[in-house]
Amino acid sequence: MNILYLHGLHSRLSPEKRQVLENFGEVYAPDIDYSIKHIQPKLILEKLKDVEINVIIGSSMGALNSYIISESIGRPCLLFNPPLAKYEDNYPINPTYTKGNFYKQFVLGGIDDVVDPKETLAFLTNCLDKEEIDLHIDPQLGHRIPLELFKTQTTIFFSKLCY
């Protein structure tokens, strides 16, 4: 299984989180300079044009791009604190598949002071009739994703897939 992991703004995939993901498949985690442009799904996919991506996982700005890529290529995704509402008018979604939408798991921090979870929830209410969404809200979680929570949510995500 090929896993695309997209890091957040000013961050990278840590070796510990990479190790968690490697338990489930081959990990592709490109370094992305979001200072050039926040929304970069076409550029990201172009970098990986010879790789068949099976699932997409992202955190924060990477989760935003993961959501757009999931919508574009029809793959399941795990999204940690995505700023979906902040950029919803800018989504360049041109689906390249013909089947229905795929499973999406969201993890939101109840005390996230970077991405307002209420805005994300409001955005998601508009998707409830179109997508299979699994929503996890941790009332004590901020914006950063601790390793143990990452492990737990990743395990839940992969247990829902038929790979």
C-alpha positions in Angstrom: 0.0 0.0 0.0 1.3 3.5 -0.9 0.6 6.2 1.7 0.9 9.8 0.8 1.6 11.9 4.0 1.5 15.7 3.7 3.0 17.7 6.6 1.7 21.0 7.9 3.0 24.5 7.5 6.6 24.8 8.9 6.8 21.1 9.8 8.0 17.7 8.5 7.0 14.1 9.1 8.9 13.1 12.3 10.8 9.8 12.3 8.5 8.4 15.0 5.4 9.1 13.0 7.0 7.8 9.8 7.7 4.5 11.7 4.0 4.3 12.6 3.0 4.7 9.0 5.5 2.3 7.7 3.7 -0.4 9.6 0.9 0.0 7.0 2.8 0.5 3.8 5.3 2.5 1.7 5.4 6.2 2.9 5.7 9.1 0.5 6.2 12.3 2.3 7.4 15.1 0.0 8.8 18.3 1.5 6.4 21.1 0.6 7.0 24.8 0.7 3.6 26.3 1.6 5.1 29.8 1.7 4.9 29.8 -2.1 1.3 28.7 -2.2 -0.9 27.1 0.4 -3.0 24.9 -2.0 -0.7 22.7 -4.2 -2.5 19.4 -5.0 -1.5 19.5 -8.7 2.2 20.1 -7.9 2.2 17.4 -5.2 0.6 14.9 -7.6 3.0 15.8 -10.3 5.9 15.0 -8.0 4.4 11.6 -7.5 3.1 10.9 -11.0 4.6 7.4 -11.2 3.2 6.3 -7.8 -0.3 4.9 -7.3 -1.4 6.5 -4.1 -3.8 4.3 -2.0 -4.4 6.6 1.0 -3.7 10.1 1.9 -2.9 11.4 5.4 -2.2 15.0 6.3 -1.9 17.4 9.1 -3.1 21.1 9.1 -2.1 22.7 5.8 -1.2 19.2 4.6 -4.6 18.0 5.6 -6.2 20.7 3.5 -4.2 19.5 0.5 -4.9 15.9 1.4 -8.6 16.6 1.3 -8.4 18.2 -2.1 -6.3 15.3 -3.4 -8.7 12.7 -1.9 -11.6 14.5 -3.7 -9.6 14.6 -6.9 -8.4 11.1 -7.2 -11.0 9.2 -5.1 -8.9 7.8 -2.3 -9.5 7.5 1.5 -7.9 10.1 3.7 -7.1 10.7 7.4 -7.0 14.5 8.2 -5.7 16.1 11.4 -7.0 19.6 12.0 -7.6 20.6 8.4 -8.4 24.3 7.7 -11.1 23.5 5.3 -13.4 26.4 5.9 -10.7 29.0 5.6 -9.9 28.0 1.9 -13.2 26.5 0.7 -13.6 29.0 -2.2 -10.2 28.0 -3.6 -10.5 24.3 -4.0 -9.3 23.3 -7.5 -11.2 20.0 -7.5 -11.4 18.2 -10.8 -12.2 14.6 -10.1 -10.3 12.0 -12.2 -12.5 9.1 -11.1 -16.0 8.1 -11.8 -17.1 6.3 -8.6 -18.5 7.8 -5.4 -16.5 9.6 -2.7 -14.3 7.7 -0.4 -14.0 7.3 3.4 -12.6 10.3 5.2 -11.6 10.4 8.9 -11.2 13.7 10.6 -9.4 14.4 13.9 -10.1 17.8 15.4 -8.6 19.4 18.5 -11.3 21.0 20.7 -8.8 23.7 21.9 -7.0 24.1 18.6 -6.0 27.8 18.5 -4.6 27.6 14.9 -7.5 26.0 13.1 -10.9 26.7 14.7 -12.7 23.3 15.1 -16.1 25.1 15.0 -15.4 26.3 11.5 -14.3 22.9 10.3 -17.5 21.4 11.8 -19.6 24.0 10.0 -17.9 23.1 6.7 -18.4 19.4 7.3 -22.1 19.8 7.9 -22.4 20.7 4.2 -20.7 17.4 3.3 -22.8 15.0 5.4 -25.1 14.0 2.6 -22.3 13.4 0.1 -19.4 11.7 1.9 -18.7 9.0 4.4 -17.2 10.9 7.3 -15.8 9.5 10.6 -15.3 12.4 13.0 -13.1 12.3 16.1 -13.0 15.4 18.4 -10.7 15.5 21.3 -11.8 18.3 23.6 -8.3 18.5 25.2 -6.3 18.5 21.9 -4.7 21.6 20.5 -3.1 21.9 17.1 -0.1 19.6 17.5 -0.8 15.9 17.2 1.0 13.8 20.0 2.5 10.6 18.9 0.1 8.4 20.9 -2.9 10.0 19.4 -1.4 9.7 15.9 -0.8 6.0 16.5 -4.4 5.5 17.7 -6.1 7.4 15.0 -3.9 5.8 12.3 -4.7 2.4 13.5 -8.4 3.2 13.5 -8.2 4.6 10.0 -6.5 1.6 8.5 -8.8 -0.8 10.4 -11.7 0.8 8.4 -10.1 0.1 5.0 -10.2 -3.1 3.0 -6.5 -3.3 2.0 
